[in-house]
Each structure stands twice: as C-alpha cells, then as structure tokens.
Amino acid sequence: MADRTIDKDEAAKVLARKHYQIEDGITHIYRLTDKSEVEVRPTEPIKLLEVNAATVPSGVMPLHFGPAPASGVPFPSVIVEVTPAEFEKIRRQELQLPRGWVIGEEIPRPAAVRTGSRSRDREPGAMLVPQERPAGRLRS
C-alpha cells in the first residue's frame, strides 16, 4: 500500500492544483462527497467535479484513476468533468450525480496558477492516466 503521509483533503488540493495547471479551461473544481461512513474509508477515492469550459458535453461520466504517490496523490481518485452548462443542470438537479454523491466545497484556483500558460506550468508527473474506463454514461 502507498505511503500516505498526507490526508485525503490535502491530497485533493494537490490533485486540483495539478489539474488547474494542466487544463486552462477549468473554471471551478469541487469536492464530491458520499456518506460520511463511506468517505472515511482509506480505500475510498478522492472525487472531484471539474467545470471545464474547454470540454465537450458528455454528461456525468466518472473517470477512475489509481493512486499517484510520486505526484503527491497517494489515494485513488475519480474525476467528473463537465461543461459550465452541465454544471448548472447538476445544480438544478436536471443532471444527476451518481447515487449518494453531493457537491462539496470548492477548491479554488491557486493565485500562482495562470491560464494560457499550460506548457510552462506543467509539473512532471502531473498528468494521471485513467485506471479503467466506465461502461457508459451515468444519467438519470
């Protein structure tokens, strides 16, 4: 098992910062949470909802990633990337998140992370490769 020297909350902030650095179109990143008894499990992944103006609408499609301790993220993660319009549909409950998931706190863009400078800001190992691909979109 990976050395977990940072807690899941701090690892979520590290992951969000890396995603802000490599994706210019990301406008907001939110934690997604499940029931508290699920979230405290060490094997429960970090879940992020990324609002990206540069992505195409594809519904709520969670992408699963394995731990990346070399990048400062010793926990598995799940990323849901949506357009701003899809995010508004989620807020209005016209587009559903997976059962039990709710939008949590926003992880703001760090002041040091600029848009329009993707290649200069990218850190080695910042990109994570999906661990598995979902069978299909999750829609209500």
N, C-alpha and C positions, 0 to 999 in steps of 0.2 A: 504494500500500500504506500502511497505517496507521503512524503514528509509534509505535514500540514502545519507549517509554522505560522500561518495567518488564518484568521477565521473566515467563514464564508462571506460575511458582509464586506470585509476588506478585499477579499478576492474578487467579489462582484464589482467593486470600484476599480480595481486593477483591470479587469476584463473590459469594463465600459470605457475606461480611458484609452485602452488599446484600440477599441473599435472606433471611438471618436477620431483617433489618429489616422486610421487607415480608410475611413469612409467619410468623405466630405459631405455627403448628402444627409447624414444622420443629424436630425434636429433635436431629438429627445431620446433618452434611454430611461426606462422604468424597470424596477424590480417586479417580477411576477412572483406571487407567493401562493402557497397552498395552505391547507390547515396547519396549525402550529405543530401538531404532533408529527406531521409529515416533514415539515421544514427542519426540525431538529435532527433528523436522521443524517449521519455523516455521509451516507451514500446519495442523499437527495441532491440533485444538481442545482446549481445556480441557474435561475431562469430570468432572462432579460427580454423586454419588449423594446425593440428599436424602431423608432419612427424615422423613416428614410425617404426623403423627397426624391432621391435618385433611383428608387427601386420601382418595379412594376407591380401592379396589384395581383396578388396571388392568394388572398385570404389568409387565414391563420394557419401557418404551416411550421410547426416547431421543428427545428434542426438540432439534432443531438451531437454533442462534442464530448470527447474524452477529456480527462484531466490533462493539463499542460503545465506541470510544475516548473519547467525551465523558463516559462513565460510569466511565472508568478501566479498561476491559477491551478492549485493542486486539487481542484474539485471538478467533477464533470459539469457540463453546462448545457443549457437549452436556450437557443436564440429564436425569437419570433420577430421577423422583420416585416413591417407593414408600411404602407404609404400614409401620408397625413390624412387622406380621406378615409382609409380603412381604420385608422386610429379613432377618428370621430365616430365611425359606425360602432366600434367597440365601446366607446364611452356611452353611446345611445342604446347599447345592447341590441343593435341590429346585426352585429357580427360577434359571434361568441368565442371566448377563450375556451381551452379545454376545461372540462368539469373540475370545479374546485379552485381554479386559478383566478386570482384577482390582481388588479394593478396596484402595486405598492408605491413606495417612494421613488421619486425621480432622482436619477444620478446625473447631476448637471455636467455640461461640457466644461472641462478644466480651462481656466483662462489661458494657459500656456498652449493649448491645442488650437491651432488656427485652421480655418478651412482654406482650401485652394492650395495646399502645400503637402499633398499626400505623400509624395516620394521622400521629401526631406524629413517628415515627422515619423515615418515608419520605423519601428524598432525591430531588430532581428527577432524572429520567432513570434511576432505579433499576430500573424495570421494562423488560425486554427483550422484544421481540416475536419469536415464532418465525420463523425464516427459511424453513423448509419443514416440512411435516407428513409423518411416516412413513406408509408404505402400510398398516402393520398392526403388531400387537404382535409382539415377539420372544419366543418361548417355546421351551423345549427339547422 
